């Protein structure tokens, strides 16, 4: 079975996509669209590290809505535009992951869907069905 959802704790998608797709079988698999540093009220802070924090909160909201948590994450793909303090990013991620070590990819890109966005993270999580 497939369920496409947009949790109420996350801002509405800015285009025609869902924040998450859950595949249920022997393993439940949760696939999230790229989460961004946009607050539920639609605001986007200028600071990329603040955007990162909000992005991680949005991932947590998606996980919680699917009955999962950070330890269920199996893959993160981070897209970054422009300059970002990589040491601080690493500290934020290490704290947020609290010892969990999923697969990760980080890419520097020319831009994202909206010019003020500096960080976007795609996530995939899995839990026994």
Secondary structure, DSSP 8 states (H G I E B T S, - for coil): -EEEE--TTS---SSS--SEEEE-SSEEEEEEEEEESB-TTS-B-S-HHHHHHHHHHHHHHHHHHTT--GGGEEEEEEEEES---HHHHHHHHHHHHTT---EEEEEEES--SSTT--EEEEEEEEEE-
